[in-house]
Amino acid sequence: MKKKILFGTSAILLIAVILFSSFGRFQKDLFYYAFTEKIKLETIPDRFVLRYTSSDIAKNRIVAGRLNGNFVNEEWKDDRTAIVSLLAGNAGVLINQLQSDPGITSLQPLYRTTREKLEAAPTDEILVRFKTNTSEAKANDIIKNYSLKIVQRGKLFYTFSVAKGASTLQVANAIMETGLAEFSHPNFYMPVDKLQVPDDKYFKFQWNLRNKGQVINDGHTGTAGADIKAVKAWGITQGSSSITIAVLDEGLTSDHPDLPNTRQVRLNGSNFSTAIPGNDPSPVDNGNHGNACSGIIAATRNNAIGIAGIAPECKIMPIKILNPAASNANIANAITFAKDSGADVLSNSWGYGSADPNLIPAIVVAIQDAVTNGRGGKGCVVVFAAGNTANQQGGNPGAVIFPGNVSIKGVLTVGASDRYDQQANYSPTSNPSSPFNQIVDIVAPSHKAYSCQIPGETFEIWSIDIPGNAGYNPWNQNGDCGTIPALNSVLPSGGANFKSYTGRMGGTSAACPQVAAAAALVLSLDPGLKQNKVFKILTQHTDKVGGYTYNASGFSNEMGYGRLNLYKAVKDADPSLHQTPEAIALNSALLKVYQSGKQLNIQMNDSKEYMISVSNNSGQVLINTKMTSRLVIPVSTFKQGVYFIKLTNTKDKTVYSRNVMIQ
């Protein structure tokens, strides 16, 4: 017999009215499963989530409902889904009417988590990942018994729609309780924190890259040397065009004057902020968060305008998941999209307002898949901001929020240091004894504090902005913490294209892309590194600053493994710097690699025998053979990109190596 979990009869509807209305009490024992953990929920009185069959019907019905005085439309979640508030007094009749409306596919109560009060808006969809030992026949029985329809059979999980009138929450829980699913939960819309609303420009103000104690924003100065040592690192590498950083955020301006499309990887299907992924990952309205994060990573260097990106020769893959915030499924799928599209590094300056490391199982498994299977099995380097939850001066140590606290080895969780090499006031403190994986791995420089925490402090990291009046310059982000920046203030306020830049980025949102850029530079030098090796290089080559207590493994609760030192990291990653000066000179004199027409020439200036291997940027060995003196390979053997050539003398095992770009 099919199992339909419905609101059903008018008696049940009446109970629903009592439970959900403002004159009733919250329903008890509500929860959803985050894997096997129960995340407790409560209903929000009189507020419901309506999903319609089409966007046109949705608009017409919402307008009619508002004009008729039946409900107030509070928020659109996508073009056919809205949160509404039912007007007290006629809720029971209205629920009956809405349930019988053929234009409505789903009517669900609006929930929030009882611990963090995180709003969770279900639709008619659930996300299910069956256990590996669940047979196809049993999975099909589940689909049939619960009247499910397949919306998407993804690589990592199913998206199902439930029958009209069914409780999404109850269906998802019932499937989980069969013991056949690894996870089963509603496809909630949840608010995604951007971890800071920012602003960015000129190199002399980029104290996080080079801090000489110079005067920066608002007359502030810092401590000389409290920076990531970018200038020294650029002497080794400025990145490689074969390395791509996916920035999952609010999108990136097409052909920005400081980050043109020649250094963007703009892909169809990369806008996950719509119900069905769209093709344009550009920001809308004032949504400059993705621009600012991208500019920190890869803005053009040495072009006489704007700012300098940390990895200016690498490419940015903009993936839009915010403004508006995407659903659980779309965010999980966006992570997989980045991995499948060849991103080497995933930069994530966002999170949910929860310290639970298993909050959204679909996102957890998407991250696990990226760090395990990305880059041809070497794993994508996944970087998350820790969150801006602390007020250290006020005695609040804060919490590392999801997904920054996922219990997945190799994910880099980034806190913030300030211009004095101290823990930023809002940056959370690690708690190694917490069961919620409260660990900050590394910090990078960002603004000191919000003005509501410490008067006179505000955002002070520079990056790119949406050209024109949109974005953060002029400052138009209402509702931010404190009185500064002042509304409509301009920074920078003059010069060519000055509104294309901002000096008002901050939070762990600004720290995260610095670490993502560092990972990209490391991979530019050695694309064959596995993600856990990149994690090790970055965390073991930090500066132990701040005067905090670092344990035997080099870890402190305030700063993780320390403040990012870009120069130390790339120095460790550069193969040539691990040789003696004599060996480096010998390498340069002996090994010559050049492209001539349709041939790649690899030449040794001796007659010894060598074993030669040629690898692509994913570490895949394409050629492995013996040679003496010279080897000629057709260029057609390779796609355009960077390749790593390694020659090993078959007798004395001397190693020679070189990167080469195939045009």
TIVEXKE-665834 format. One record per residue (C-alpha): residue number from 1; x, y, z. Coordinates in steps of 0.25 Angstrom, whole numbers. Layout:
! residues N
(NUM (X Y Z))
...
! end
This chain:
! residues 663
(1 (0 0 0))
(2 (5 14 -3))
(3 (9 22 8))
(4 (4 37 7))
(5 (7 46 19))
(6 (-3 57 17))
(7 (-10 69 23))
(8 (-22 61 18))
(9 (-36 63 24))
(10 (-42 76 30))
(11 (-40 70 44))
(12 (-25 69 41))
(13 (-25 83 35))
(14 (-32 88 47))
(15 (-21 82 56))
(16 (-11 89 47))
(17 (-17 102 48))
(18 (-16 101 64))
(19 (-2 96 63))
(20 (3 107 53))
(21 (-6 119 57))
(22 (-2 130 66))
(23 (-12 126 76))
(24 (-7 112 77))
(25 (6 106 82))
(26 (19 101 75))
(27 (17 87 71))
(28 (26 78 79))
(29 (36 67 74))
(30 (38 73 61))
(31 (52 70 55))
(32 (59 66 42))
(33 (70 57 40))
(34 (84 62 38))
(35 (90 48 34))
(36 (86 41 47))
(37 (85 53 56))
(38 (72 59 59))
(39 (72 75 57))
(40 (60 80 65))
(41 (50 89 59))
(42 (39 98 63))
(43 (28 104 54))
(44 (27 119 52))
(45 (13 123 55))
(46 (4 127 43))
(47 (15 126 33))
(48 (15 117 22))
(49 (23 113 9))
(50 (15 113 -4))
(51 (20 107 -16))
(52 (12 108 -29))
(53 (12 101 -42))
(54 (18 112 -50))
(55 (24 126 -48))
(56 (12 133 -55))
(57 (2 126 -46))
(58 (10 129 -34))
(59 (10 144 -37))
(60 (-4 144 -40))
(61 (-8 136 -28))
(62 (1 144 -18))
(63 (-4 157 -23))
(64 (-19 153 -22))
(65 (-17 147 -8))
(66 (-11 160 -4))
(67 (-22 169 -10))
(68 (-32 160 -4))
(69 (-26 161 10))
(70 (-24 146 12))
(71 (-9 147 14))
(72 (3 156 13))
(73 (15 152 4))
(74 (28 153 12))
(75 (38 147 3))
(76 (40 141 -11))
(77 (50 129 -10))
(78 (49 126 -25))
(79 (40 130 -36))
(80 (29 120 -32))
(81 (32 119 -17))
(82 (28 130 -6))
(83 (27 131 9))
(84 (14 137 13))
(85 (7 141 26))
(86 (-7 136 28))
(87 (-16 146 34))
(88 (-21 142 48))
(89 (-36 139 48))
(90 (-38 132 35))
(91 (-26 122 34))
(92 (-34 109 35))
(93 (-43 113 23))
(94 (-31 118 15))
(95 (-23 106 17))
(96 (-34 98 11))
(97 (-35 107 -1))
(98 (-20 107 -3))
(99 (-19 92 -2))
(100 (-30 90 -13))
(101 (-24 101 -22))
(102 (-19 93 -35))
(103 (-9 104 -37))
(104 (-2 100 -23))
(105 (8 88 -23))
(106 (12 90 -8))
(107 (7 97 5))
(108 (17 95 16))
(109 (19 101 30))
(110 (31 110 31))
(111 (41 104 42))
(112 (53 109 49))
(113 (63 101 57))
(114 (61 102 72))
(115 (76 104 75))
(116 (80 114 66))
(117 (67 120 61))
(118 (71 117 47))
(119 (59 119 37))
(120 (56 106 29))
(121 (46 107 18))
(122 (42 94 11))
(123 (36 92 -2))
(124 (31 80 -8))
(125 (45 74 -10))
(126 (53 65 -2))
(127 (68 61 -4))
(128 (71 46 -2))
(129 (84 38 -3))
(130 (82 23 -2))
(131 (92 14 5))
(132 (102 7 -4))
(133 (96 -6 0))
(134 (82 -2 -4))
(135 (77 -9 -16))
(136 (71 -2 -28))
(137 (58 -11 -25))
(138 (57 -5 -11))
(139 (60 9 -15))
(140 (49 7 -25))
(141 (39 2 -14))
(142 (42 15 -6))
(143 (39 23 -18))
(144 (26 16 -21))
(145 (22 15 -6))
(146 (23 29 -3))
(147 (18 34 -17))
(148 (31 41 -20))
(149 (34 47 -34))
(150 (49 49 -38))
(151 (52 63 -40))
(152 (67 61 -42))
(153 (76 48 -41))
(154 (89 55 -37))
(155 (102 49 -36))
(156 (102 49 -21))
(157 (87 49 -17))
(158 (73 49 -22))
(159 (64 61 -22))
(160 (49 56 -21))
(161 (36 63 -21))
(162 (26 58 -11))
(163 (11 57 -14))
(164 (2 69 -13))
(165 (-3 71 2))
(166 (8 62 8))
(167 (17 68 19))
(168 (31 68 13))
(169 (37 67 27))
(170 (29 55 30))
(171 (32 48 17))
(172 (47 51 18))
(173 (48 46 32))
(174 (40 33 29))
(175 (49 30 18))
(176 (61 32 27))
(177 (55 22 37))
(178 (54 11 27))
(179 (69 9 29))
(180 (71 10 14))
(181 (76 24 13))
(182 (89 30 17))
(183 (82 43 18))
(184 (68 48 15))
(185 (63 63 18))
(186 (55 74 12))
(187 (61 83 1))
(188 (60 95 10))
(189 (63 109 7))
(190 (71 114 18))
(191 (77 128 19))
(192 (92 128 15))
(193 (101 138 22))
(194 (111 145 14))
(195 (120 146 26))
(196 (122 161 23))
(197 (117 172 13))
(198 (130 177 7))
(199 (137 188 -1))
(200 (152 190 -9))
(201 (164 197 -18))
(202 (179 203 -19))
(203 (191 195 -15))
(204 (197 205 -5))
(205 (185 203 3))
(206 (185 187 2))
(207 (192 186 16))
(208 (188 171 16))
(209 (198 169 5))
(210 (209 178 9))
(211 (208 185 23))
(212 (218 196 26))
(213 (210 203 36))
(214 (205 212 26))
(215 (192 221 28))
(216 (181 213 22))
(217 (165 215 23))
(218 (160 225 33))
(219 (174 229 38))
(220 (177 216 43))
(221 (191 210 43))
(222 (196 196 47))
(223 (208 188 50))
(224 (219 187 40))
(225 (220 173 35))
(226 (206 169 39))
(227 (203 164 25))
(228 (204 151 17))
(229 (217 154 10))
(230 (211 155 -4))
(231 (222 164 -10))
(232 (233 154 -7))
(233 (224 142 -12))
(234 (222 149 -25))
(235 (237 148 -27))
(236 (235 133 -28))
(237 (221 132 -35))
(238 (209 140 -39))
(239 (201 128 -42))
(240 (198 120 -55))
(241 (186 121 -65))
(242 (184 106 -64))
(243 (180 108 -49))
(244 (165 111 -47))
(245 (159 116 -34))
(246 (143 115 -33))
(247 (137 126 -25))
(248 (124 122 -20))
(249 (117 134 -16))
(250 (108 146 -22))
(251 (115 145 -36))
(252 (125 153 -43))
(253 (124 165 -53))
(254 (126 161 -67))
(255 (139 168 -73))
(256 (142 176 -60))
(257 (153 186 -63))
(258 (162 179 -53))
(259 (157 165 -56))
(260 (154 163 -71))
(261 (147 151 -77))
(262 (160 146 -82))
(263 (163 142 -68))
(264 (149 137 -64))
(265 (144 123 -67))
(266 (129 127 -69))
(267 (121 114 -71))
(268 (107 111 -75))
(269 (99 106 -63))
(270 (107 114 -53))
(271 (96 122 -47))
(272 (90 114 -36))
(273 (83 125 -29))
(274 (71 122 -38))
(275 (62 110 -37))
(276 (67 104 -50))
(277 (82 108 -51))
(278 (84 119 -61))
(279 (95 123 -70))
(280 (99 137 -65))
(281 (108 137 -52))
(282 (108 153 -52))
(283 (104 160 -39))
(284 (91 167 -38))
(285 (86 180 -30))
(286 (97 183 -19))
(287 (102 168 -18))
(288 (117 171 -19))
(289 (122 160 -9))
(290 (126 151 -20))
(291 (133 162 -28))
(292 (141 166 -15))
(293 (145 152 -12))
(294 (149 149 -27))
(295 (157 162 -27))
(296 (165 159 -15))
(297 (169 146 -22))
(298 (172 150 -36))
(299 (170 165 -40))
(300 (180 169 -50))
(301 (194 173 -45))
(302 (203 184 -51))
(303 (193 190 -60))
(304 (193 204 -54))
(305 (179 203 -49))
(306 (171 197 -37))
(307 (177 187 -28))
(308 (186 175 -29))
(309 (181 161 -27))
(310 (189 151 -20))
(311 (189 141 -31))
(312 (187 150 -43))
(313 (191 139 -54))
(314 (181 129 -49))
(315 (167 129 -54))
(316 (154 131 -47))
(317 (141 122 -49))
(318 (129 130 -44))
(319 (118 121 -38))
(320 (106 129 -33))
(321 (99 123 -21))
(322 (95 136 -14))
(323 (86 148 -16))
(324 (76 141 -14))
(325 (82 130 -6))
(326 (80 116 -13))
(327 (73 104 -8))
(328 (81 93 -1))
(329 (81 85 -14))
(330 (86 96 -22))
(331 (97 99 -13))
(332 (101 85 -12))
(333 (100 84 -27))
(334 (108 96 -29))
(335 (120 90 -21))
(336 (119 78 -30))
(337 (118 87 -43))
(338 (131 94 -39))
(339 (138 81 -37))
(340 (133 74 -49))
(341 (136 87 -57))
(342 (151 86 -54))
(343 (153 96 -42))
(344 (165 93 -34))
(345 (161 102 -22))
(346 (148 105 -17))
(347 (147 118 -9))
(348 (134 120 0))
(349 (132 132 8))
(350 (118 128 13))
(351 (112 119 23))
(352 (99 116 31))
(353 (96 122 44))
(354 (98 108 51))
(355 (110 102 58))
(356 (105 88 54))
(357 (115 81 45))
(358 (105 72 39))
(359 (94 83 37))
(360 (92 80 22))
(361 (96 66 18))
(362 (95 68 3))
(363 (105 79 5))
(364 (114 71 14))
(365 (115 60 3))
(366 (117 70 -8))
(367 (129 75 -1))
(368 (134 61 2))
(369 (133 58 -12))
(370 (140 70 -17))
(371 (152 68 -7))
(372 (152 53 -11))
(373 (150 52 -25))
(374 (153 66 -31))
(375 (165 69 -40))
(376 (166 54 -45))
(377 (166 48 -31))
(378 (176 58 -25))
(379 (164 66 -18))
(380 (160 80 -20))
(381 (165 90 -9))
(382 (153 94 -2))
(383 (154 107 6))
(384 (143 112 16))
(385 (142 125 24))
(386 (140 122 39))
(387 (129 132 41))
(388 (128 146 48))
(389 (121 141 61))
(390 (130 146 72))
(391 (132 158 80))
(392 (145 156 87))
(393 (145 169 94))
(394 (131 166 99))
(395 (135 153 104))
(396 (128 145 93))
(397 (138 135 87))
(398 (128 132 75))
(399 (126 119 68))
(400 (131 113 55))
(401 (119 112 46))
(402 (114 101 36))
(403 (120 98 26))
(404 (133 103 31))
(405 (133 93 42))
(406 (130 81 34))
(407 (138 68 39))
(408 (145 66 26))
(409 (160 65 26))
(410 (167 75 17))
(411 (156 86 17))
(412 (163 99 21))
(413 (155 107 31))
(414 (160 122 31))
(415 (159 132 42))
(416 (163 146 42))
(417 (175 154 48))
(418 (176 169 49))
(419 (185 180 44))
(420 (193 178 57))
(421 (195 162 55))
(422 (184 160 66))
(423 (172 152 66))
(424 (161 160 59))
(425 (150 163 69))
(426 (139 156 61))
(427 (147 144 58))
(428 (143 131 65))
(429 (153 124 75))
(430 (155 109 73))
(431 (150 100 83))
(432 (157 86 81))
(433 (148 79 92))
(434 (135 83 85))
(435 (127 72 78))
(436 (124 82 67))
(437 (138 82 61))
(438 (141 96 65))
(439 (154 98 59))
(440 (160 110 51))
(441 (172 104 43))
(442 (178 117 39))
(443 (176 132 39))
(444 (178 143 29))
(445 (178 158 30))
(446 (164 166 30))
(447 (158 177 37))
(448 (159 178 52))
(449 (145 180 57))
(450 (131 185 54))
(451 (128 199 59))
(452 (117 193 68))
(453 (128 185 75))
(454 (139 195 75))
(455 (135 210 72))
(456 (143 215 60))
(457 (146 202 54))
(458 (140 197 41))
(459 (143 190 28))
(460 (157 192 22))
(461 (161 182 12))
(462 (161 187 -3))
(463 (156 180 -15))
(464 (148 181 -28))
(465 (134 187 -28))
(466 (122 186 -38))
(467 (125 198 -47))
(468 (115 210 -45))
(469 (107 213 -33))
(470 (103 198 -30))
(471 (111 190 -20))
(472 (119 195 -8))
(473 (124 209 -14))
(474 (116 217 -11))
(475 (113 209 2))
(476 (98 206 2))
(477 (98 193 11))
(478 (87 196 21))
(479 (86 189 34))
(480 (101 186 36))
(481 (107 186 50))
(482 (110 200 55))
(483 (110 214 49))
(484 (121 213 39))
(485 (123 213 28))
(486 (113 224 27))
(487 (102 221 17))
(488 (105 227 3))
(489 (120 229 7))
(490 (130 227 -5))
(491 (143 220 -4))
(492 (151 222 -13))
(493 (145 235 -16))
(494 (153 239 -29))
(495 (162 234 -40))
(496 (159 226 -53))
(497 (147 216 -51))
(498 (148 219 -36))
(499 (134 213 -34))
(500 (139 200 -39))
(501 (147 198 -26))
(502 (144 198 -12))
(503 (152 199 1))
(504 (141 193 10))
(505 (143 178 10))
(506 (145 171 22))
(507 (141 159 32))
(508 (146 145 30))
(509 (140 147 16))
(510 (152 155 12))
(511 (162 145 19))
(512 (156 133 12))
(513 (160 137 -2))
(514 (174 140 2))
(515 (176 126 6))
(516 (169 121 -6))
(517 (179 130 -15))
(518 (191 124 -7))
(519 (186 110 -10))
(520 (185 114 -25))
(521 (199 119 -25))
(522 (204 106 -18))
(523 (197 98 -29))
(524 (203 107 -40))
(525 (217 102 -36))
(526 (213 88 -34))
(527 (200 84 -40))
(528 (202 69 -36))
(529 (200 72 -21))
(530 (188 65 -14))
(531 (179 74 -6))
(532 (184 69 7))
(533 (198 73 3))
(534 (193 87 0))
(535 (187 88 14))
(536 (200 83 20))
(537 (208 93 12))
(538 (199 105 16))
(539 (197 102 31))
(540 (212 98 33))
(541 (218 110 28))
(542 (210 121 35))
(543 (215 132 45))
(544 (212 129 60))
(545 (208 143 63))
(546 (199 150 73))
(547 (206 146 86))
(548 (197 134 87))
(549 (200 120 93))
(550 (204 110 81))
(551 (204 96 85))
(552 (215 86 81))
(553 (208 84 68))
(554 (208 99 65))
(555 (193 101 68))
(556 (187 112 76))
(557 (172 114 79))
(558 (172 128 74))
(559 (180 127 61))
(560 (180 113 57))
(561 (193 109 52))
(562 (196 124 50))
(563 (195 135 40))
(564 (197 132 26))
(565 (211 134 20))
(566 (210 133 5))
(567 (225 134 3))
(568 (228 122 12))
(569 (217 114 5))
(570 (221 116 -9))
(571 (236 115 -6))
(572 (233 101 0))
(573 (224 97 -12))
(574 (235 102 -23))
(575 (243 89 -27))
(576 (254 97 -32))
(577 (257 103 -18))
(578 (259 90 -12))
(579 (272 88 -20))
(580 (286 94 -17))
(581 (290 106 -25))
(582 (300 97 -32))
(583 (288 87 -36))
(584 (279 99 -40))
(585 (290 104 -49))
(586 (293 90 -55))
(587 (278 88 -57))
(588 (277 101 -65))
(589 (289 98 -73))
(590 (285 84 -77))
(591 (270 83 -78))
(592 (264 91 -90))
(593 (249 91 -93))
(594 (243 99 -105))
(595 (232 98 -114))
(596 (235 99 -129))
(597 (224 99 -138))
(598 (216 87 -136))
(599 (227 80 -128))
(600 (231 80 -113))
(601 (246 79 -112))
(602 (252 73 -99))
(603 (267 74 -100))
(604 (278 70 -90))
(605 (292 75 -93))
(606 (299 62 -90))
(607 (297 47 -96))
(608 (293 41 -83))
(609 (280 32 -82))
(610 (268 38 -75))
(611 (254 34 -71))
(612 (245 45 -75))
(613 (230 47 -70))
(614 (221 58 -75))
(615 (209 61 -66))
(616 (197 70 -68))
(617 (192 80 -57))
(618 (184 69 -51))
(619 (196 60 -49))
(620 (192 50 -59))
(621 (205 44 -66))
(622 (203 45 -81))
(623 (217 41 -85))
(624 (227 32 -78))
(625 (238 27 -86))
(626 (253 27 -87))
(627 (261 37 -95))
(628 (276 41 -98))
(629 (279 55 -102))
(630 (266 59 -109))
(631 (252 55 -109))
(632 (242 61 -119))
(633 (227 60 -117))
(634 (216 65 -126))
(635 (208 77 -119))
(636 (195 70 -123))
(637 (198 60 -112))
(638 (194 72 -102))
(639 (183 81 -100))
(640 (187 96 -97))
(641 (192 98 -83))
(642 (203 96 -74))
(643 (211 82 -73))
(644 (221 77 -63))
(645 (233 70 -69))
(646 (242 62 -60))
(647 (255 55 -64))
(648 (262 45 -55))
(649 (276 40 -59))
(650 (275 25 -59))
(651 (288 23 -53))
(652 (291 33 -42))
(653 (276 37 -40))
(654 (278 52 -42))
(655 (265 59 -44))
(656 (263 70 -54))
(657 (249 77 -55))
(658 (243 88 -63))
(659 (229 94 -65))
(660 (225 97 -79))
(661 (213 104 -86))
(662 (207 98 -98))
(663 (201 109 -107))
! end
